[in-house]
Amino acid sequence: MKKQMLGVLAGVVLLGASACSTWDNLSARERSAAIGAGVGAVAGAVVTDGGVLGTIGGAAVGGVVGDQVGK
């Protein structure tokens, strides 16, 4: 169950990233925030064994960190 959930989550993150066909119109800061949110969501899901709050919290923290790194 855990591996299946992780696979689904990774697929959703990859699908979401591929749906951003207008990466050219994003600034470096916006791209960093989007990538950070994706990485944070996956990390939060792994740490909390697929917990919804952990995934959302990881995405939020990852987005903020990515935003700051992209400055």
N, CA, C and O atoms as a Maestro MAE file, in Angstrom:
{
 s_m_m2io_version
 :::
 2.0.0
}

f_m_ct {
 s_m_title
 :::
 protein
 m_atom[284] {
  # First column is atom index #
  i_m_mmod_type
  r_m_x_coord
  r_m_y_coord
  r_m_z_coord
  i_m_residue_number
  s_m_chain_name
  s_m_pdb_residue_name
  s_m_pdb_atom_name
  i_m_atomic_number
  :::
  1 25 0.817 -1.190 0.000 1 A "MET " " N  " 7
  2 3 0.000 0.000 0.000 1 A "MET " " CA " 6
  3 2 0.864 1.259 0.000 1 A "MET " " C  " 6
  4 15 0.587 2.209 -0.731 1 A "MET " " O  " 8
  5 25 1.922 1.261 0.830 2 A "LYS " " N  " 7
  6 3 2.792 2.422 0.938 2 A "LYS " " CA " 6
  7 2 3.497 2.705 -0.391 2 A "LYS " " C  " 6
  8 15 3.574 3.855 -0.823 2 A "LYS " " O  " 8
  9 25 4.010 1.658 -1.033 3 A "LYS " " N  " 7
  10 3 4.701 1.840 -2.311 3 A "LYS " " CA " 6
  11 2 3.733 2.303 -3.391 3 A "LYS " " C  " 6
  12 15 4.087 3.122 -4.239 3 A "LYS " " O  " 8
  13 25 2.513 1.780 -3.358 4 A "GLN " " N  " 7
  14 3 1.522 2.171 -4.349 4 A "GLN " " CA " 6
  15 2 1.167 3.648 -4.194 4 A "GLN " " C  " 6
  16 15 1.076 4.378 -5.181 4 A "GLN " " O  " 8
  17 25 0.967 4.081 -2.953 5 A "MET " " N  " 7
  18 3 0.642 5.484 -2.695 5 A "MET " " CA " 6
  19 2 1.779 6.398 -3.129 5 A "MET " " C  " 6
  20 15 1.549 7.459 -3.709 5 A "MET " " O  " 8
  21 25 2.997 5.981 -2.845 6 A "LEU " " N  " 7
  22 3 4.161 6.768 -3.236 6 A "LEU " " CA " 6
  23 2 4.265 6.863 -4.755 6 A "LEU " " C  " 6
  24 15 4.598 7.920 -5.291 6 A "LEU " " O  " 8
  25 25 3.982 5.768 -5.446 7 A "GLY " " N  " 7
  26 3 4.011 5.768 -6.903 7 A "GLY " " CA " 6
  27 2 2.963 6.688 -7.493 7 A "GLY " " C  " 6
  28 15 3.224 7.416 -8.451 7 A "GLY " " O  " 8
  29 25 1.775 6.649 -6.913 8 A "VAL " " N  " 7
  30 3 0.698 7.523 -7.385 8 A "VAL " " CA " 6
  31 2 1.061 8.980 -7.153 8 A "VAL " " C  " 6
  32 15 0.856 9.825 -8.024 8 A "VAL " " O  " 8
  33 25 1.600 9.271 -5.978 9 A "LEU " " N  " 7
  34 3 1.987 10.646 -5.665 9 A "LEU " " CA " 6
  35 2 3.090 11.142 -6.595 9 A "LEU " " C  " 6
  36 15 3.035 12.273 -7.077 9 A "LEU " " O  " 8
  37 25 4.081 10.308 -6.845 10 A "ALA " " N  " 7
  38 3 5.152 10.693 -7.765 10 A "ALA " " CA " 6
  39 2 4.603 10.932 -9.165 10 A "ALA " " C  " 6
  40 15 5.027 11.863 -9.850 10 A "ALA " " O  " 8
  41 25 3.664 10.098 -9.589 11 A "GLY " " N  " 7
  42 3 3.044 10.277 -10.900 11 A "GLY " " CA " 6
  43 2 2.278 11.580 -10.998 11 A "GLY " " C  " 6
  44 15 2.330 12.263 -12.021 11 A "GLY " " O  " 8
  45 25 1.567 11.927 -9.938 12 A "VAL " " N  " 7
  46 3 0.799 13.177 -9.930 12 A "VAL " " CA " 6
  47 2 1.740 14.375 -9.995 12 A "VAL " " C  " 6
  48 15 1.473 15.340 -10.712 12 A "VAL " " O  " 8
  49 25 2.843 14.313 -9.247 13 A "VAL " " N  " 7
  50 3 3.812 15.411 -9.267 13 A "VAL " " CA " 6
  51 2 4.427 15.549 -10.656 13 A "VAL " " C  " 6
  52 15 4.563 16.661 -11.167 13 A "VAL " " O  " 8
  53 25 4.794 14.439 -11.262 14 A "LEU " " N  " 7
  54 3 5.378 14.493 -12.605 14 A "LEU " " CA " 6
  55 2 4.372 14.988 -13.636 14 A "LEU " " C  " 6
  56 15 4.718 15.765 -14.526 14 A "LEU " " O  " 8
  57 25 3.150 14.543 -13.516 15 A "LEU " " N  " 7
  58 3 2.108 15.002 -14.436 15 A "LEU " " CA " 6
  59 2 1.872 16.501 -14.278 15 A "LEU " " C  " 6
  60 15 1.712 17.223 -15.262 15 A "LEU " " O  " 8
  61 25 1.853 16.952 -13.035 16 A "GLY " " N  " 7
  62 3 1.670 18.385 -12.792 16 A "GLY " " CA " 6
  63 2 2.809 19.207 -13.358 16 A "GLY " " C  " 6
  64 15 2.591 20.282 -13.917 16 A "GLY " " O  " 8
  65 25 4.035 18.698 -13.212 17 A "ALA " " N  " 7
  66 3 5.188 19.426 -13.746 17 A "ALA " " CA " 6
  67 2 5.172 19.436 -15.271 17 A "ALA " " C  " 6
  68 15 5.529 20.438 -15.890 17 A "ALA " " O  " 8
  69 25 4.761 18.329 -15.874 18 A "SER " " N  " 7
  70 3 4.736 18.284 -17.336 18 A "SER " " CA " 6
  71 2 3.602 19.133 -17.895 18 A "SER " " C  " 6
  72 15 3.659 19.573 -19.043 18 A "SER " " O  " 8
  73 25 2.575 19.364 -17.087 19 A "ALA " " N  " 7
  74 3 1.467 20.195 -17.541 19 A "ALA " " CA " 6
  75 2 1.860 21.667 -17.626 19 A "ALA " " C  " 6
  76 15 1.184 22.450 -18.292 19 A "ALA " " O  " 8
  77 25 2.921 22.038 -16.974 20 A "CYS " " N  " 7
  78 3 3.402 23.424 -17.028 20 A "CYS " " CA " 6
  79 2 4.180 23.622 -18.323 20 A "CYS " " C  " 6
  80 15 5.409 23.691 -18.319 20 A "CYS " " O  " 8
  81 25 3.462 23.712 -19.410 21 A "SER " " N  " 7
  82 3 4.119 23.831 -20.709 21 A "SER " " CA " 6
  83 2 4.656 25.238 -20.946 21 A "SER " " C  " 6
  84 15 5.350 25.474 -21.934 21 A "SER " " O  " 8
  85 25 4.354 26.147 -20.080 22 A "THR " " N  " 7
  86 3 4.813 27.522 -20.247 22 A "THR " " CA " 6
  87 2 5.921 27.861 -19.258 22 A "THR " " C  " 6
  88 15 5.936 28.950 -18.685 22 A "THR " " O  " 8
  89 25 6.847 26.928 -19.057 23 A "TRP " " N  " 7
  90 3 7.976 27.189 -18.161 23 A "TRP " " CA " 6
  91 2 8.762 28.415 -18.626 23 A "TRP " " C  " 6
  92 15 9.391 29.087 -17.809 23 A "TRP " " O  " 8
  93 25 8.735 28.712 -19.918 24 A "ASP " " N  " 7
  94 3 9.490 29.846 -20.439 24 A "ASP " " CA " 6
  95 2 8.967 31.175 -19.896 24 A "ASP " " C  " 6
  96 15 9.721 32.141 -19.773 24 A "ASP " " O  " 8
  97 25 7.683 31.220 -19.573 25 A "ASN " " N  " 7
  98 3 7.094 32.460 -19.080 25 A "ASN " " CA " 6
  99 2 7.267 32.641 -17.577 25 A "ASN " " C  " 6
  100 15 6.927 33.697 -17.044 25 A "ASN " " O  " 8
  101 25 7.787 31.634 -16.886 26 A "LEU " " N  " 7
  102 3 7.982 31.727 -15.446 26 A "LEU " " CA " 6
  103 2 9.366 32.276 -15.132 26 A "LEU " " C  " 6
  104 15 10.338 32.018 -15.842 26 A "LEU " " O  " 8
  105 25 9.425 33.034 -14.056 27 A "SER " " N  " 7
  106 3 10.732 33.510 -13.606 27 A "SER " " CA " 6
  107 2 11.461 32.371 -12.900 27 A "SER " " C  " 6
  108 15 10.862 31.341 -12.594 27 A "SER " " O  " 8
  109 25 12.730 32.554 -12.648 28 A "ALA " " N  " 7
  110 3 13.517 31.531 -11.961 28 A "ALA " " CA " 6
  111 2 12.954 31.293 -10.563 28 A "ALA " " C  " 6
  112 15 12.962 30.165 -10.071 28 A "ALA " " O  " 8
  113 25 12.477 32.330 -9.940 29 A "ARG " " N  " 7
  114 3 11.910 32.207 -8.595 29 A "ARG " " CA " 6
  115 2 10.632 31.375 -8.610 29 A "ARG " " C  " 6
  116 15 10.423 30.545 -7.726 29 A "ARG " " O  " 8
  117 25 9.781 31.589 -9.604 30 A "GLU " " N  " 7
  118 3 8.540 30.818 -9.719 30 A "GLU " " CA " 6
  119 2 8.819 29.351 -10.028 30 A "GLU " " C  " 6
  120 15 8.168 28.461 -9.483 30 A "GLU " " O  " 8
  121 25 9.780 29.107 -10.898 31 A "ARG " " N  " 7
  122 3 10.155 27.714 -11.202 31 A "ARG " " CA " 6
  123 2 10.697 27.023 -9.968 31 A "ARG " " C  " 6
  124 15 10.349 25.873 -9.698 31 A "ARG " " O  " 8
  125 25 11.543 27.706 -9.219 32 A "SER " " N  " 7
  126 3 12.105 27.127 -8.005 32 A "SER " " CA " 6
  127 2 11.016 26.818 -6.986 32 A "SER " " C  " 6
  128 15 11.075 25.792 -6.308 32 A "SER " " O  " 8
  129 25 10.028 27.690 -6.873 33 A "ALA " " N  " 7
  130 3 8.927 27.458 -5.939 33 A "ALA " " CA " 6
  131 2 8.102 26.244 -6.353 33 A "ALA " " C  " 6
  132 15 7.710 25.442 -5.506 33 A "ALA " " O  " 8
  133 25 7.837 26.106 -7.644 34 A "ALA " " N  " 7
  134 3 7.062 24.963 -8.132 34 A "ALA " " CA " 6
  135 2 7.817 23.649 -7.933 34 A "ALA " " C  " 6
  136 15 7.233 22.653 -7.505 34 A "ALA " " O  " 8
  137 25 9.086 23.647 -8.237 35 A "ILE " " N  " 7
  138 3 9.894 22.444 -8.047 35 A "ILE " " CA " 6
  139 2 10.016 22.116 -6.564 35 A "ILE " " C  " 6
  140 15 9.926 20.951 -6.175 35 A "ILE " " O  " 8
  141 25 10.219 23.133 -5.740 36 A "GLY " " N  " 7
  142 3 10.306 22.920 -4.298 36 A "GLY " " CA " 6
  143 2 9.021 22.354 -3.724 36 A "GLY " " C  " 6
  144 15 9.059 21.496 -2.841 36 A "GLY " " O  " 8
  145 25 7.884 22.824 -4.215 37 A "ALA " " N  " 7
  146 3 6.600 22.304 -3.742 37 A "ALA " " CA " 6
  147 2 6.435 20.837 -4.106 37 A "ALA " " C  " 6
  148 15 5.932 20.049 -3.305 37 A "ALA " " O  " 8
  149 25 6.853 20.472 -5.297 38 A "GLY " " N  " 7
  150 3 6.770 19.064 -5.713 38 A "GLY " " CA " 6
  151 2 7.673 18.172 -4.892 38 A "GLY " " C  " 6
  152 15 7.255 17.108 -4.434 38 A "GLY " " O  " 8
  153 25 8.896 18.597 -4.706 39 A "VAL " " N  " 7
  154 3 9.847 17.816 -3.914 39 A "VAL " " CA " 6
  155 2 9.385 17.744 -2.455 39 A "VAL " " C  " 6
  156 15 9.486 16.694 -1.821 39 A "VAL " " O  " 8
  157 25 8.886 18.848 -1.934 40 A "GLY " " N  " 7
  158 3 8.399 18.869 -0.563 40 A "GLY " " CA " 6
  159 2 7.193 17.960 -0.363 40 A "GLY " " C  " 6
  160 15 7.067 17.313 0.677 40 A "GLY " " O  " 8
  161 25 6.311 17.908 -1.348 41 A "ALA " " N  " 7
  162 3 5.143 17.027 -1.251 41 A "ALA " " CA " 6
  163 2 5.565 15.566 -1.196 41 A "ALA " " C  " 6
  164 15 5.046 14.793 -0.390 41 A "ALA " " O  " 8
  165 25 6.497 15.194 -2.043 42 A "VAL " " N  " 7
  166 3 6.982 13.808 -2.035 42 A "VAL " " CA " 6
  167 2 7.690 13.504 -0.719 42 A "VAL " " C  " 6
  168 15 7.474 12.442 -0.134 42 A "VAL " " O  " 8
  169 25 8.523 14.412 -0.252 43 A "ALA " " N  " 7
  170 3 9.238 14.193 1.010 43 A "ALA " " CA " 6
  171 2 8.256 14.107 2.176 43 A "ALA " " C  " 6
  172 15 8.413 13.255 3.050 43 A "ALA " " O  " 8
  173 25 7.258 14.967 2.201 44 A "GLY " " N  " 7
  174 3 6.261 14.927 3.262 44 A "GLY " " CA " 6
  175 2 5.464 13.639 3.256 44 A "GLY " " C  " 6
  176 15 5.127 13.107 4.314 44 A "GLY " " O  " 8
  177 25 5.159 13.133 2.068 45 A "ALA " " N  " 7
  178 3 4.436 11.868 1.970 45 A "ALA " " CA " 6
  179 2 5.287 10.707 2.451 45 A "ALA " " C  " 6
  180 15 4.783 9.794 3.105 45 A "ALA " " O  " 8
  181 25 6.558 10.736 2.136 46 A "VAL " " N  " 7
  182 3 7.449 9.659 2.571 46 A "VAL " " CA " 6
  183 2 7.604 9.663 4.083 46 A "VAL " " C  " 6
  184 15 7.541 8.611 4.719 46 A "VAL " " O  " 8
  185 25 7.805 10.837 4.660 47 A "VAL " " N  " 7
  186 3 8.041 10.939 6.095 47 A "VAL " " CA " 6
  187 2 6.797 10.524 6.888 47 A "VAL " " C  " 6
  188 15 6.918 9.894 7.938 47 A "VAL " " O  " 8
  189 25 5.609 10.871 6.396 48 A "THR " " N  " 7
  190 3 4.378 10.582 7.134 48 A "THR " " CA " 6
  191 2 3.659 9.348 6.614 48 A "THR " " C  " 6
  192 15 2.480 9.159 6.912 48 A "THR " " O  " 8
  193 25 4.328 8.515 5.855 49 A "ASP " " N  " 7
  194 3 3.742 7.295 5.285 49 A "ASP " " CA " 6
  195 2 2.476 7.585 4.487 49 A "ASP " " C  " 6
  196 15 1.483 6.868 4.617 49 A "ASP " " O  " 8
  197 25 2.504 8.611 3.679 50 A "GLY " " N  " 7
  198 3 1.383 8.942 2.803 50 A "GLY " " CA " 6
  199 2 0.302 9.768 3.462 50 A "GLY " " C  " 6
  200 15 -0.806 9.859 2.935 50 A "GLY " " O  " 8
  201 25 0.591 10.368 4.593 51 A "GLY " " N  " 7
  202 3 -0.405 11.193 5.275 51 A "GLY " " CA " 6
  203 2 -0.718 12.458 4.490 51 A "GLY " " C  " 6
  204 15 0.171 13.091 3.920 51 A "GLY " " O  " 8
  205 25 -1.986 12.809 4.472 52 A "VAL " " N  " 7
  206 3 -2.417 13.974 3.696 52 A "VAL " " CA " 6
  207 2 -1.821 15.262 4.258 52 A "VAL " " C  " 6
  208 15 -1.319 16.096 3.504 52 A "VAL " " O  " 8
  209 25 -1.873 15.423 5.569 53 A "LEU " " N  " 7
  210 3 -1.341 16.649 6.167 53 A "LEU " " CA " 6
  211 2 0.165 16.761 5.971 53 A "LEU " " C  " 6
  212 15 0.679 17.859 5.755 53 A "LEU " " O  " 8
  213 25 0.873 15.648 6.044 54 A "GLY " " N  " 7
  214 3 2.312 15.663 5.808 54 A "GLY " " CA " 6
  215 2 2.644 16.034 4.378 54 A "GLY " " C  " 6
  216 15 3.610 16.752 4.117 54 A "GLY " " O  " 8
  217 25 1.833 15.536 3.451 55 A "THR " " N  " 7
  218 3 2.056 15.850 2.037 55 A "THR " " CA " 6
  219 2 1.792 17.328 1.760 55 A "THR " " C  " 6
  220 15 2.580 17.991 1.085 55 A "THR " " O  " 8
  221 25 0.693 17.832 2.281 56 A "ILE " " N  " 7
  222 3 0.361 19.244 2.073 56 A "ILE " " CA " 6
  223 2 1.373 20.148 2.782 56 A "ILE " " C  " 6
  224 15 1.813 21.158 2.232 56 A "ILE " " O  " 8
  225 25 1.730 19.773 3.997 57 A "GLY " " N  " 7
  226 3 2.720 20.558 4.734 57 A "GLY " " CA " 6
  227 2 4.069 20.556 4.041 57 A "GLY " " C  " 6
  228 15 4.738 21.586 3.977 57 A "GLY " " O  " 8
  229 25 4.472 19.403 3.521 58 A "GLY " " N  " 7
  230 3 5.734 19.319 2.790 58 A "GLY " " CA " 6
  231 2 5.722 20.167 1.537 58 A "GLY " " C  " 6
  232 15 6.723 20.795 1.190 58 A "GLY " " O  " 8
  233 25 4.578 20.184 0.853 59 A "ALA " " N  " 7
  234 3 4.464 21.015 -0.348 59 A "ALA " " CA " 6
  235 2 4.565 22.494 0.004 59 A "ALA " " C  " 6
  236 15 5.207 23.265 -0.708 59 A "ALA " " O  " 8
  237 25 3.930 22.884 1.101 60 A "ALA " " N  " 7
  238 3 3.969 24.287 1.506 60 A "ALA " " CA " 6
  239 2 5.380 24.713 1.898 60 A "ALA " " C  " 6
  240 15 5.867 25.759 1.471 60 A "ALA " " O  " 8
  241 25 6.026 23.887 2.715 61 A "VAL " " N  " 7
  242 3 7.386 24.224 3.135 61 A "VAL " " CA " 6
  243 2 8.334 24.201 1.950 61 A "VAL " " C  " 6
  244 15 9.181 25.084 1.814 61 A "VAL " " O  " 8
  245 25 8.198 23.192 1.086 62 A "GLY " " N  " 7
  246 3 9.065 23.108 -0.095 62 A "GLY " " CA " 6
  247 2 8.872 24.288 -1.037 62 A "GLY " " C  " 6
  248 15 9.832 24.776 -1.633 62 A "GLY " " O  " 8
  249 25 7.630 24.746 -1.171 63 A "GLY " " N  " 7
  250 3 7.382 25.912 -2.019 63 A "GLY " " CA " 6
  251 2 8.027 27.170 -1.488 63 A "GLY " " C  " 6
  252 15 8.581 27.965 -2.249 63 A "GLY " " O  " 8
  253 25 7.956 27.351 -0.183 64 A "VAL " " N  " 7
  254 3 8.586 28.531 0.439 64 A "VAL " " CA " 6
  255 2 10.101 28.464 0.305 64 A "VAL " " C  " 6
  256 15 10.744 29.457 -0.036 64 A "VAL " " O  " 8
  257 25 10.675 27.282 0.578 65 A "VAL " " N  " 7
  258 3 12.125 27.129 0.458 65 A "VAL " " CA " 6
  259 2 12.558 27.348 -0.986 65 A "VAL " " C  " 6
  260 15 13.542 28.044 -1.238 65 A "VAL " " O  " 8
  261 25 11.837 26.764 -1.929 66 A "GLY " " N  " 7
  262 3 12.160 26.957 -3.340 66 A "GLY " " CA " 6
  263 2 12.077 28.412 -3.767 66 A "GLY " " C  " 6
  264 15 12.899 28.891 -4.549 66 A "GLY " " O  " 8
  265 25 11.076 29.109 -3.247 67 A "ASP " " N  " 7
  266 3 10.939 30.539 -3.536 67 A "ASP " " CA " 6
  267 2 12.139 31.327 -3.044 67 A "ASP " " C  " 6
  268 15 12.645 32.204 -3.745 67 A "ASP " " O  " 8
  269 25 12.590 31.016 -1.844 68 A "GLN " " N  " 7
  270 3 13.731 31.731 -1.272 68 A "GLN " " CA " 6
  271 2 15.036 31.388 -1.993 68 A "GLN " " C  " 6
  272 15 15.901 32.249 -2.160 68 A "GLN " " O  " 8
  273 25 15.174 30.144 -2.416 69 A "VAL " " N  " 7
  274 3 16.382 29.733 -3.135 69 A "VAL " " CA " 6
  275 2 16.419 30.413 -4.512 69 A "VAL " " C  " 6
  276 15 17.490 30.759 -5.009 69 A "VAL " " O  " 8
  277 25 15.249 30.599 -5.118 70 A "GLY " " N  " 7
  278 3 15.196 31.175 -6.453 70 A "GLY " " CA " 6
  279 2 15.395 32.680 -6.515 70 A "GLY " " C  " 6
  280 15 15.380 33.258 -7.602 70 A "GLY " " O  " 8
  281 25 15.581 33.323 -5.371 71 A "LYS " " N  " 7
  282 3 15.760 34.783 -5.354 71 A "LYS " " CA " 6
  283 2 16.981 35.214 -6.135 71 A "LYS " " C  " 6
  284 15 17.271 36.407 -6.218 71 A "LYS " " O  " 8
  :::
 }
 m_bond[283] {
  # First column is bond index #
  i_m_from
  i_m_to
  i_m_order
  :::
  1 1 2 1
  2 2 3 1
  3 3 4 2
  4 3 5 1
  5 5 6 1
  6 6 7 1
  7 7 8 2
  8 7 9 1
  9 9 10 1
  10 10 11 1
  11 11 12 2
  12 11 13 1
  13 13 14 1
  14 14 15 1
  15 15 16 2
  16 15 17 1
  17 17 18 1
  18 18 19 1
  19 19 20 2
  20 19 21 1
  21 21 22 1
  22 22 23 1
  23 23 24 2
  24 23 25 1
  25 25 26 1
  26 26 27 1
  27 27 28 2
  28 27 29 1
  29 29 30 1
  30 30 31 1
  31 31 32 2
  32 31 33 1
  33 33 34 1
  34 34 35 1
  35 35 36 2
  36 35 37 1
  37 37 38 1
  38 38 39 1
  39 39 40 2
  40 39 41 1
  41 41 42 1
  42 42 43 1
  43 43 44 2
  44 43 45 1
  45 45 46 1
  46 46 47 1
  47 47 48 2
  48 47 49 1
  49 49 50 1
  50 50 51 1
  51 51 52 2
  52 51 53 1
  53 53 54 1
  54 54 55 1
  55 55 56 2
  56 55 57 1
  57 57 58 1
  58 58 59 1
  59 59 60 2
  60 59 61 1
  61 61 62 1
  62 62 63 1
  63 63 64 2
  64 63 65 1
  65 65 66 1
  66 66 67 1
  67 67 68 2
  68 67 69 1
  69 69 70 1
  70 70 71 1
  71 71 72 2
  72 71 73 1
  73 73 74 1
  74 74 75 1
  75 75 76 2
  76 75 77 1
  77 77 78 1
  78 78 79 1
  79 79 80 2
  80 79 81 1
  81 81 82 1
  82 82 83 1
  83 83 84 2
  84 83 85 1
  85 85 86 1
  86 86 87 1
  87 87 88 2
  88 87 89 1
  89 89 90 1
  90 90 91 1
  91 91 92 2
  92 91 93 1
  93 93 94 1
  94 94 95 1
  95 95 96 2
  96 95 97 1
  97 97 98 1
  98 98 99 1
  99 99 100 2
  100 99 101 1
  101 101 102 1
  102 102 103 1
  103 103 104 2
  104 103 105 1
  105 105 106 1
  106 106 107 1
  107 107 108 2
  108 107 109 1
  109 109 110 1
  110 110 111 1
  111 111 112 2
  112 111 113 1
  113 113 114 1
  114 114 115 1
  115 115 116 2
  116 115 117 1
  117 117 118 1
  118 118 119 1
  119 119 120 2
  120 119 121 1
  121 121 122 1
  122 122 123 1
  123 123 124 2
  124 123 125 1
  125 125 126 1
  126 126 127 1
  127 127 128 2
  128 127 129 1
  129 129 130 1
  130 130 131 1
  131 131 132 2
  132 131 133 1
  133 133 134 1
  134 134 135 1
  135 135 136 2
  136 135 137 1
  137 137 138 1
  138 138 139 1
  139 139 140 2
  140 139 141 1
  141 141 142 1
  142 142 143 1
  143 143 144 2
  144 143 145 1
  145 145 146 1
  146 146 147 1
  147 147 148 2
  148 147 149 1
  149 149 150 1
  150 150 151 1
  151 151 152 2
  152 151 153 1
  153 153 154 1
  154 154 155 1
  155 155 156 2
  156 155 157 1
  157 157 158 1
  158 158 159 1
  159 159 160 2
  160 159 161 1
  161 161 162 1
  162 162 163 1
  163 163 164 2
  164 163 165 1
  165 165 166 1
  166 166 167 1
  167 167 168 2
  168 167 169 1
  169 169 170 1
  170 170 171 1
  171 171 172 2
  172 171 173 1
  173 173 174 1
  174 174 175 1
  175 175 176 2
  176 175 177 1
  177 177 178 1
  178 178 179 1
  179 179 180 2
  180 179 181 1
  181 181 182 1
  182 182 183 1
  183 183 184 2
  184 183 185 1
  185 185 186 1
  186 186 187 1
  187 187 188 2
  188 187 189 1
  189 189 190 1
  190 190 191 1
  191 191 192 2
  192 191 193 1
  193 193 194 1
  194 194 195 1
  195 195 196 2
  196 195 197 1
  197 197 198 1
  198 198 199 1
  199 199 200 2
  200 199 201 1
  201 201 202 1
  202 202 203 1
  203 203 204 2
  204 203 205 1
  205 205 206 1
  206 206 207 1
  207 207 208 2
  208 207 209 1
  209 209 210 1
  210 210 211 1
  211 211 212 2
  212 211 213 1
  213 213 214 1
  214 214 215 1
  215 215 216 2
  216 215 217 1
  217 217 218 1
  218 218 219 1
  219 219 220 2
  220 219 221 1
  221 221 222 1
  222 222 223 1
  223 223 224 2
  224 223 225 1
  225 225 226 1
  226 226 227 1
  227 227 228 2
  228 227 229 1
  229 229 230 1
  230 230 231 1
  231 231 232 2
  232 231 233 1
  233 233 234 1
  234 234 235 1
  235 235 236 2
  236 235 237 1
  237 237 238 1
  238 238 239 1
  239 239 240 2
  240 239 241 1
  241 241 242 1
  242 242 243 1
  243 243 244 2
  244 243 245 1
  245 245 246 1
  246 246 247 1
  247 247 248 2
  248 247 249 1
  249 249 250 1
  250 250 251 1
  251 251 252 2
  252 251 253 1
  253 253 254 1
  254 254 255 1
  255 255 256 2
  256 255 257 1
  257 257 258 1
  258 258 259 1
  259 259 260 2
  260 259 261 1
  261 261 262 1
  262 262 263 1
  263 263 264 2
  264 263 265 1
  265 265 266 1
  266 266 267 1
  267 267 268 2
  268 267 269 1
  269 269 270 1
  270 270 271 1
  271 271 272 2
  272 271 273 1
  273 273 274 1
  274 274 275 1
  275 275 276 2
  276 275 277 1
  277 277 278 1
  278 278 279 1
  279 279 280 2
  280 279 281 1
  281 281 282 1
  282 282 283 1
  283 283 284 2
  :::
 }
}
